Amino acid sequence: MNLGIEIGGTKLQLVTGDTTGQITQRFRFAIAPEQGAEGILAQISTTIRQLSEPPESIGVGFGGPVDWQTGHIATSHQIPGWAGFELANWLREQVPGALVRVENDANVAALGEARRGVATGFKRVFYVTLGSGVGGAWS
């Protein structure tokens, strides 16, 4: 099983999927900004424990600057408590043995559209996200 996590400024989404990319479960939660990163991490941890089996891989789209090579969160412009947080390492502690990747949410969205969405087959893709923040990606 694969696990996808979207951490934004107003919502948290987790989805499980099979090897074909089909979503098998979806969890969506409103974020309480006053609880900060700790509240979001608690919700992720609780949801992971509720899954029928541990995920083999975890991919995260984070709404803010991320070092994709390490899974280190630079900051969040909406939710306190993320600056300097090692999200990939934390997820590896939650699910030992899982392959974990953390990337900016706009980059992940652009990749998804390029690989499986409306931009499939295009040589170049420009993607803009508009939500509680503004992001963009060029592929």
C-alpha positions in Angstrom: 0.0 0.0 0.0 1.1 3.6 -0.7 0.2 6.6 1.4 -0.1 10.1 0.0 -0.2 13.1 2.4 -1.1 16.7 1.6 -0.3 19.2 4.3 -1.7 22.6 3.5 -2.6 25.8 5.3 -6.3 24.9 5.9 -6.6 21.1 5.3 -4.8 17.8 5.8 -5.5 15.0 3.4 -4.2 11.4 3.5 -5.0 8.8 0.8 -4.0 5.2 0.4 -3.6 3.7 -3.0 -2.6 0.5 -4.7 0.2 -0.1 -7.1 -1.9 1.0 -10.1 -2.5 4.4 -8.5 -6.1 3.8 -7.6 -7.1 5.5 -4.4 -8.5 3.0 -1.9 -9.1 5.2 1.2 -9.4 9.0 1.7 -9.1 11.0 4.9 -9.6 14.7 5.1 -9.3 17.0 8.1 -9.5 20.7 8.7 -6.4 22.2 10.3 -6.6 24.0 13.6 -3.8 26.6 13.1 -3.6 27.3 16.9 -2.4 23.6 17.4 0.4 24.2 15.0 2.6 21.5 13.5 2.1 19.3 16.5 -1.7 19.0 15.9 -1.1 18.0 12.3 1.5 15.5 13.2 -0.8 14.0 15.8 -3.6 13.6 13.2 -1.1 11.9 10.8 0.1 9.5 13.4 -3.4 8.6 14.5 -4.5 8.0 10.9 -1.5 5.9 10.1 -2.3 3.7 13.1 -5.8 3.2 11.8 -4.7 1.8 8.4 -5.2 -1.9 7.8 -1.6 -2.4 7.0 1.5 -0.2 7.2 2.3 1.7 3.9 5.4 0.6 1.9 5.9 4.1 0.6 4.8 7.6 1.7 4.8 10.7 -0.5 4.1 14.1 1.0 3.1 17.4 -0.7 3.9 20.2 1.8 2.5 23.7 1.4 5.8 25.6 1.8 9.5 25.5 1.1 11.0 22.0 1.5 14.4 20.4 0.9 13.2 17.5 -1.2 16.6 15.7 -0.9 16.3 15.4 2.9 12.6 16.0 3.7 13.5 19.0 5.8 10.8 21.6 6.1 12.2 25.2 5.8 9.0 26.9 7.1 5.2 27.2 6.7 3.8 30.6 6.0 0.4 29.5 7.5 1.0 27.1 10.4 3.6 27.6 13.2 6.0 24.9 14.3 7.3 23.6 11.0 10.5 25.6 10.7 13.5 23.2 10.6 11.3 20.1 11.1 12.7 16.8 9.7 9.4 15.5 8.4 10.9 12.6 6.4 12.7 11.3 9.4 9.7 11.6 11.6 7.6 9.6 9.1 10.3 6.9 9.0 10.0 6.6 12.7 6.2 6.2 12.4 6.5 3.6 9.7 9.9 1.9 9.9 11.1 0.6 6.5 8.8 2.8 4.4 10.2 4.7 1.5 9.5 8.4 2.2 9.6 11.4 -0.1 8.7 15.0 0.9 8.3 17.7 -1.7 6.6 21.1 -2.1 2.9 20.6 -2.9 2.9 22.7 -6.2 5.8 20.5 -7.5 4.0 17.3 -6.6 0.8 18.6 -8.3 2.7 19.6 -11.4 4.3 16.1 -11.5 0.9 14.5 -11.1 -0.6 16.4 -14.0 2.4 15.7 -16.2 2.4 12.0 -15.5 -1.3 11.1 -15.1 -3.4 14.3 -15.6 -4.3 16.8 -18.2 -0.7 17.6 -19.1 0.2 14.0 -20.0 2.3 14.0 -23.2 3.3 17.6 -23.1 7.0 18.4 -23.2 6.8 21.3 -20.7 4.3 21.9 -17.9 3.7 25.1 -15.9 1.5 24.7 -12.9 0.1 27.3 -10.4 -1.6 26.5 -7.1 -4.0 29.0 -5.5 -5.3 28.2 -2.1 -4.4 29.5 1.3 -1.1 30.3 -0.4 0.2 30.7 -4.0 2.7 28.2 -5.5 4.0 27.3 -8.8 6.1 24.7 -10.6 7.8 24.3 -14.0 8.5 20.8 -15.4 
